[in-house]
Amino acid sequence: MRVLVVEDDAFKMNAIVRLIGSRATTLSKATSLRGAMTALECEAFDFVVLDMAIPSHTSEVGAIDTYSQPVGGLDVLLFLSSNDRTEKIVILTQYPTVEYDRKHVRLRDFVEVLRRDDIYNVVDVLRFGDDEPWSEALLEAIGGIE
């Protein structure tokens, strides 16, 4: 299974990779919107783990030239949807809501909101954290497409 993990936080990226790395035949990582889009333009994946709040691009150490993208993951969703891509997506965020269409949507409602807008490849929206069962749910989502 080819997996792309889009996450700019090193701690979260490492936790995700440790969890799913053995299930992937190919595991690619992107830490910015630019990196995610480049990966998706170059190859197709079976599964994408997507953070919604990602920076525009990876900056050099000491540089301050990245732009905060509180909804940068939405660009990834729209790219996949508008290009009729079939990657299955799990959104993994540390926040209790996702900003969409200028509103904050609760995580448990987000899949249905996306489906109303004809975005069908999001299989789950999970909250990352010590007190959340995100790891079991992510493994279950991946297992459902293997």
C-alpha atoms as a printed R data frame, in Angstrom:
    type eleno elety resid chain resno       x      y       z
1   ATOM     1    CA   MET     A     1   0.000  0.000   0.000
2   ATOM     2    CA   ARG     A     2   1.321  3.436  -0.966
3   ATOM     3    CA   VAL     A     3   0.780  5.977   1.830
4   ATOM     4    CA   LEU     A     4   1.381  9.724   1.956
5   ATOM     5    CA   VAL     A     5   1.542 11.414   5.356
6   ATOM     6    CA   VAL     A     6   1.056 15.194   5.276
7   ATOM     7    CA   GLU     A     7   2.064 16.622   8.657
8   ATOM     8    CA   ASP     A     8   4.319 19.539   9.603
9   ATOM     9    CA   ASP     A     9   4.742 18.695  13.297
10  ATOM    10    CA   ALA     A    10   7.731 16.357  13.755
11  ATOM    11    CA   PHE     A    11   6.315 14.717  16.902
12  ATOM    12    CA   LYS     A    12   3.017 13.888  15.197
13  ATOM    13    CA   MET     A    13   4.757 12.802  11.983
14  ATOM    14    CA   ASN     A    14   6.976 10.385  13.912
15  ATOM    15    CA   ALA     A    15   4.007  8.950  15.844
16  ATOM    16    CA   ILE     A    16   2.050  8.377  12.624
17  ATOM    17    CA   VAL     A    17   5.015  6.828  10.793
18  ATOM    18    CA   ARG     A    18   5.787  4.491  13.729
19  ATOM    19    CA   LEU     A    19   2.153  3.390  13.771
20  ATOM    20    CA   ILE     A    20   1.560  2.748  10.071
21  ATOM    21    CA   GLY     A    21   5.046  2.361   8.608
22  ATOM    22    CA   SER     A    22   4.982 -1.431   8.599
23  ATOM    23    CA   ARG     A    23   1.662 -1.484   6.726
24  ATOM    24    CA   ALA     A    24   2.935  0.628   3.846
25  ATOM    25    CA   THR     A    25   4.927 -0.741   0.932
26  ATOM    26    CA   THR     A    26   5.812  2.874   0.145
27  ATOM    27    CA   LEU     A    27   5.620  5.633   2.753
28  ATOM    28    CA   SER     A    28   6.095  9.204   1.583
29  ATOM    29    CA   LYS     A    29   6.132 12.237   3.858
30  ATOM    30    CA   ALA     A    30   5.277 15.876   3.190
31  ATOM    31    CA   THR     A    31   5.694 18.647   5.741
32  ATOM    32    CA   SER     A    32   4.079 21.445   3.744
33  ATOM    33    CA   LEU     A    33   1.334 22.142   1.245
34  ATOM    34    CA   ARG     A    34   3.916 22.496  -1.501
35  ATOM    35    CA   GLY     A    35   5.487 19.145  -0.586
36  ATOM    36    CA   ALA     A    36   2.099 17.429  -0.527
37  ATOM    37    CA   MET     A    37   1.091 18.832  -3.895
38  ATOM    38    CA   THR     A    38   4.437 17.856  -5.444
39  ATOM    39    CA   ALA     A    39   4.091 14.295  -4.133
40  ATOM    40    CA   LEU     A    40   0.513 14.015  -5.410
41  ATOM    41    CA   GLU     A    41   1.417 15.402  -8.820
42  ATOM    42    CA   CYS     A    42   4.242 12.857  -9.152
43  ATOM    43    CA   GLU     A    43   2.463  9.708  -8.032
44  ATOM    44    CA   ALA     A    44  -0.799  8.143  -6.941
45  ATOM    45    CA   PHE     A    45  -1.279  6.829  -3.418
46  ATOM    46    CA   ASP     A    46  -3.728  4.403  -1.890
47  ATOM    47    CA   PHE     A    47  -4.047  6.299   1.360
48  ATOM    48    CA   VAL     A    48  -3.337  9.830   2.636
49  ATOM    49    CA   VAL     A    49  -3.080 10.889   6.271
50  ATOM    50    CA   LEU     A    50  -3.741 14.627   6.157
51  ATOM    51    CA   ASP     A    51  -3.257 17.429   8.643
52  ATOM    52    CA   MET     A    52  -5.485 20.379   7.809
53  ATOM    53    CA   ALA     A    53  -3.214 23.125   9.212
54  ATOM    54    CA   ILE     A    54  -0.024 22.924   7.178
55  ATOM    55    CA   PRO     A    55   2.394 25.667   6.075
56  ATOM    56    CA   SER     A    56   2.607 26.744   2.466
57  ATOM    57    CA   HIS     A    57   6.127 25.360   2.035
58  ATOM    58    CA   THR     A    58   9.091 24.127   4.017
59  ATOM    59    CA   SER     A    59  11.425 26.917   5.056
60  ATOM    60    CA   GLU     A    60  15.132 26.851   5.640
61  ATOM    61    CA   VAL     A    61  16.345 26.877   9.235
62  ATOM    62    CA   GLY     A    62  16.255 30.454  10.526
63  ATOM    63    CA   ALA     A    63  14.130 31.718   7.635
64  ATOM    64    CA   ILE     A    64  10.712 33.257   8.216
65  ATOM    65    CA   ASP     A    65   9.338 32.890   4.721
66  ATOM    66    CA   THR     A    66   6.569 30.308   5.179
67  ATOM    67    CA   TYR     A    67   2.936 31.260   5.298
68  ATOM    68    CA   SER     A    68   0.582 29.786   7.828
69  ATOM    69    CA   GLN     A    69  -2.154 27.784   6.172
70  ATOM    70    CA   PRO     A    70  -4.807 27.048   8.814
71  ATOM    71    CA   VAL     A    71  -6.812 25.323   6.108
72  ATOM    72    CA   GLY     A    72  -3.949 24.248   3.814
73  ATOM    73    CA   GLY     A    73  -5.176 20.664   3.936
74  ATOM    74    CA   LEU     A    74  -8.323 21.838   2.201
75  ATOM    75    CA   ASP     A    75  -6.234 22.612  -0.885
76  ATOM    76    CA   VAL     A    76  -5.113 18.978  -0.892
77  ATOM    77    CA   LEU     A    77  -8.717 17.758  -0.595
78  ATOM    78    CA   LEU     A    78  -9.857 20.022  -3.410
79  ATOM    79    CA   PHE     A    79  -6.965 18.972  -5.655
80  ATOM    80    CA   LEU     A    80  -7.768 15.287  -5.176
81  ATOM    81    CA   SER     A    81 -11.494 15.831  -5.671
82  ATOM    82    CA   SER     A    82 -11.218 18.087  -8.723
83  ATOM    83    CA   ASN     A    83  -8.852 15.630 -10.388
84  ATOM    84    CA   ASP     A    84 -11.093 12.616  -9.646
85  ATOM    85    CA   ARG     A    85  -8.333 10.966  -7.626
86  ATOM    86    CA   THR     A    86  -9.215  7.844  -5.681
87  ATOM    87    CA   GLU     A    87  -6.879  8.111  -2.682
88  ATOM    88    CA   LYS     A    88  -8.640  7.370   0.588
89  ATOM    89    CA   ILE     A    89  -8.024 10.093   3.165
90  ATOM    90    CA   VAL     A    90  -8.011 10.258   6.935
91  ATOM    91    CA   ILE     A    91  -7.809 13.759   8.331
92  ATOM    92    CA   LEU     A    92  -5.815 13.805  11.559
93  ATOM    93    CA   THR     A    93  -5.834 17.068  13.511
94  ATOM    94    CA   GLN     A    94  -5.129 18.185  17.037
95  ATOM    95    CA   TYR     A    95  -8.071 20.584  17.019
96  ATOM    96    CA   PRO     A    96 -11.719 19.859  17.933
97  ATOM    97    CA   THR     A    97 -13.025 21.583  14.798
98  ATOM    98    CA   VAL     A    98 -12.000 22.099  11.177
99  ATOM    99    CA   GLU     A    99 -12.434 25.418   9.417
100 ATOM   100    CA   TYR     A   100 -14.481 24.915   6.257
101 ATOM   101    CA   ASP     A   101 -16.436 27.455   4.232
102 ATOM   102    CA   ARG     A   102 -15.632 30.116   6.863
103 ATOM   103    CA   LYS     A   103 -17.220 28.039   9.624
104 ATOM   104    CA   HIS     A   104 -15.831 25.783  12.317
105 ATOM   105    CA   VAL     A   105 -17.188 22.273  11.796
106 ATOM   106    CA   ARG     A   106 -17.013 19.629  14.523
107 ATOM   107    CA   LEU     A   107 -14.817 16.699  13.552
108 ATOM   108    CA   ARG     A   108 -17.652 14.183  13.827
109 ATOM   109    CA   ASP     A   109 -19.685 16.214  11.302
110 ATOM   110    CA   PHE     A   110 -16.932 16.983   8.808
111 ATOM   111    CA   VAL     A   111 -17.175 13.884   6.601
112 ATOM   112    CA   GLU     A   112 -20.881 14.533   6.013
113 ATOM   113    CA   VAL     A   113 -20.238 18.219   5.258
114 ATOM   114    CA   LEU     A   114 -17.609 17.236   2.673
115 ATOM   115    CA   ARG     A   115 -19.932 14.701   1.073
116 ATOM   116    CA   ARG     A   116 -22.559 17.419   0.598
117 ATOM   117    CA   ASP     A   117 -19.914 19.196  -1.483
118 ATOM   118    CA   ASP     A   118 -19.122 16.043  -3.509
119 ATOM   119    CA   ILE     A   119 -15.867 15.226  -1.712
120 ATOM   120    CA   TYR     A   120 -16.245 11.503  -1.061
121 ATOM   121    CA   ASN     A   121 -12.777 10.072  -0.442
122 ATOM   122    CA   VAL     A   122 -12.432 11.171   3.215
123 ATOM   123    CA   VAL     A   123 -13.062  8.033   5.251
124 ATOM   124    CA   ASP     A   124 -12.586  9.502   8.736
125 ATOM   125    CA   VAL     A   125 -11.645 12.625  10.692
126 ATOM   126    CA   LEU     A   126  -9.657 11.958  13.853
127 ATOM   127    CA   ARG     A   127  -8.332 14.058  16.696
128 ATOM   128    CA   PHE     A   128  -4.683 13.489  17.541
129 ATOM   129    CA   GLY     A   129  -3.836 13.406  21.235
130 ATOM   130    CA   ASP     A   130  -2.925 11.315  24.222
131 ATOM   131    CA   ASP     A   131  -6.523 11.107  25.393
132 ATOM   132    CA   GLU     A   132  -8.008 10.217  22.018
133 ATOM   133    CA   PRO     A   133  -8.163  6.743  20.413
134 ATOM   134    CA   TRP     A   134  -6.769  8.104  17.132
135 ATOM   135    CA   SER     A   135  -4.225  5.321  16.658
136 ATOM   136    CA   GLU     A   136  -6.760  2.498  16.756
137 ATOM   137    CA   ALA     A   137  -9.119  4.379  14.459
138 ATOM   138    CA   LEU     A   138  -6.331  5.126  11.972
139 ATOM   139    CA   LEU     A   139  -5.280  1.485  11.872
140 ATOM   140    CA   GLU     A   140  -8.896  0.476  11.368
141 ATOM   141    CA   ALA     A   141  -9.285  2.922   8.475
142 ATOM   142    CA   ILE     A   142  -6.115  1.654   6.812
143 ATOM   143    CA   GLY     A   143  -7.166 -1.962   7.386
144 ATOM   144    CA   GLY     A   144 -10.453 -1.231   5.671
145 ATOM   145    CA   ILE     A   145  -8.732 -0.483   2.371
146 ATOM   146    CA   GLU     A   146  -5.958 -3.087   2.383
